[in-house]
Amino acid sequence: MTRAALMAAGRAQFVARGYAETGTPDIVAAAGVTRGALYHHFADKQALFRAVVEAEAEAVAKMVDASTISAAGVKDALLRGGDAFLAAMRLEGRTRLLLLDGPAVLGRAEMDAIDMRHGGRTLREGLAAGIAAGEVPDVPVEALAALLSAMFDRAALEIAGGGSGGDQKKALRAVVEGLVR
């Protein structure tokens, strides 16, 4: 219960103020707990932030996975998964947490590790299956997954910044259709 309250309060503060401008007194006040409770559950503010980011990445991956269960092939899975990713990233503050503050606070290597525990793993597995089935060109799967992931991340950032979701989806669809046989 306390951990969940701290994560919810931390998420709200990190989204509203950013990691750097959020202090632990703000978090514990919003959660209605003591500072001791914070440090009982998390080593420090960064550990709380890491837990929030991990939970967000997991939630996005679940939405993407759910959208691709009945996909008919790699192309359909990429298109459905891409749409689900963009929809999941529309949740207030998610692009800030996962695509801006996450890499800045935790570093690229830690964000990549979090991604590999969630959506990045399934993307790589799907692409590897597509390569094995001859649906996707035989290119290094790690490089392809990283480039596609960056493409979807950039689209989410554009949409969060006020860009056209329709334009982003149209461009993503063209790339996926050009990639998958």
C-alpha positions in Angstrom: 0.0 0.0 0.0 2.7 2.5 1.0 4.9 1.5 -2.0 2.0 2.0 -4.4 1.2 5.4 -2.8 4.9 6.4 -3.2 5.0 5.3 -6.8 1.7 7.1 -7.7 2.9 10.3 -5.9 6.3 10.0 -7.5 4.9 9.5 -11.0 2.6 12.5 -10.6 5.4 14.7 -9.3 7.9 13.6 -12.0 5.4 14.2 -14.7 4.3 17.6 -13.4 7.7 19.0 -12.4 10.3 16.7 -14.0 12.8 14.6 -12.2 15.3 17.4 -11.4 12.7 19.7 -9.9 11.0 17.0 -7.8 12.2 16.7 -4.2 11.6 13.8 -1.9 9.7 16.1 0.5 7.2 16.8 -2.4 6.8 13.1 -3.0 6.2 12.0 0.6 3.8 14.9 1.2 1.8 13.9 -1.9 1.8 10.3 -0.8 0.9 11.1 2.8 3.8 9.2 4.2 7.0 9.9 6.1 10.4 10.2 4.6 11.3 7.1 6.5 8.7 5.2 4.6 10.2 6.4 1.3 13.6 5.2 2.3 12.2 1.9 3.6 10.9 1.1 0.1 13.4 2.9 -2.1 17.1 3.6 -1.6 16.7 7.1 -3.0 14.7 9.3 -5.4 16.4 7.7 -8.4 15.4 4.2 -7.2 11.8 5.4 -7.0 12.1 7.0 -10.4 13.5 3.7 -11.8 10.5 1.8 -10.4 8.1 4.3 -11.9 9.8 4.0 -15.3 9.9 0.2 -15.1 6.1 0.2 -14.3 5.4 2.5 -17.3 7.5 0.4 -19.6 5.7 -2.7 -18.5 2.3 -1.1 -19.0 3.2 0.0 -22.5 4.5 -3.5 -23.4 1.3 -5.1 -22.1 -0.8 -2.9 -24.3 1.4 -3.7 -27.3 1.4 -7.4 -26.6 -2.3 -7.5 -26.2 -2.8 -5.8 -29.6 -0.6 -8.4 -31.4 -2.0 -11.6 -30.0 -4.1 -12.3 -33.1 -1.8 -10.7 -35.6 -1.5 -12.4 -39.0 2.2 -12.3 -39.6 5.0 -9.9 -38.8 3.7 -6.9 -40.8 0.3 -7.1 -39.1 2.0 -7.4 -35.7 4.3 -4.4 -36.4 1.4 -2.3 -37.6 -0.9 -3.3 -34.7 1.9 -3.0 -32.2 3.0 0.4 -33.5 -0.6 1.7 -33.2 -0.9 0.3 -29.7 2.5 1.8 -28.7 1.4 5.3 -29.9 -1.9 4.9 -28.0 -0.1 3.8 -24.9 2.3 6.7 -25.1 -0.6 9.2 -25.1 -1.1 8.7 -21.4 -0.2 12.0 -19.7 3.5 12.2 -19.0 4.5 8.9 -20.4 6.7 10.3 -23.2 8.5 12.5 -20.7 9.1 9.6 -18.3 10.2 7.0 -20.9 11.7 9.0 -23.7 13.1 12.2 -22.1 13.7 12.0 -18.4 14.3 8.2 -18.3 17.4 8.3 -20.5 18.7 11.5 -19.0 18.4 10.3 -15.4 19.0 6.5 -15.7 21.2 6.5 -18.8 20.8 4.8 -22.1 22.2 1.5 -20.9 19.7 1.2 -18.0 16.8 2.3 -20.3 17.8 -0.4 -22.8 17.9 -3.0 -20.0 14.4 -1.9 -18.9 13.2 -2.1 -22.6 14.7 -5.6 -23.0 12.6 -6.8 -20.0 9.5 -5.5 -21.7 8.7 -4.3 -25.2 12.1 -4.5 -26.7 12.3 -8.2 -26.1 9.1 -8.9 -27.9 10.0 -6.7 -30.8 13.3 -8.5 -31.2 11.7 -11.9 -31.0 9.1 -10.9 -33.5 11.7 -9.6 -36.0 13.8 -12.7 -35.5 10.8 -14.9 -36.3 10.1 -12.7 -39.4 13.6 -13.1 -40.6 13.5 -16.8 -40.1 10.2 -17.0 -42.0 11.6 -14.9 -44.8 9.1 -12.1 -44.2 11.8 -9.6 -43.1 15.2 -9.1 -44.9 18.1 -11.0 -43.3 19.7 -8.1 -41.4 21.1 -8.0 -37.9 18.1 -8.2 -35.7 19.5 -6.0 -32.9 20.2 -3.2 -35.3 16.8 -3.5 -37.0 15.0 -3.6 -33.6 17.0 -0.5 -32.4 16.1 1.5 -35.5 12.5 0.5 -35.5 12.2 1.3 -31.8 13.8 4.7 -32.4 11.4 5.4 -35.2 8.4 4.6 -32.9 9.8 6.6 -30.1 10.3 9.6 -32.4 6.8 9.4 -33.6 5.5 9.3 -30.0 7.6 12.4 -29.2 6.2 14.2 -32.3 2.6 13.4 -31.3 3.2 14.5 -27.7 4.6 17.8 -29.1 1.4 18.5 -31.0 2.3 16.8 -34.3 -0.3 14.9 -36.3 -0.9 11.4 -35.1 -2.3 10.6 -38.5 0.8 11.7 -40.3 3.1 9.8 -38.0 1.0 6.6 -38.4 1.0 7.0 -42.2 4.8 7.4 -42.3 5.3 4.4 -39.9 3.0 2.3 -42.0 5.0 3.1 -45.2 8.2 2.1 -43.5 6.8 -1.2 -42.1 5.2 -2.1 -45.5 8.5 -1.3 -47.2 10.4 -3.5 -44.8 8.1 -6.6 -44.6 7.6 -8.8 -47.6 
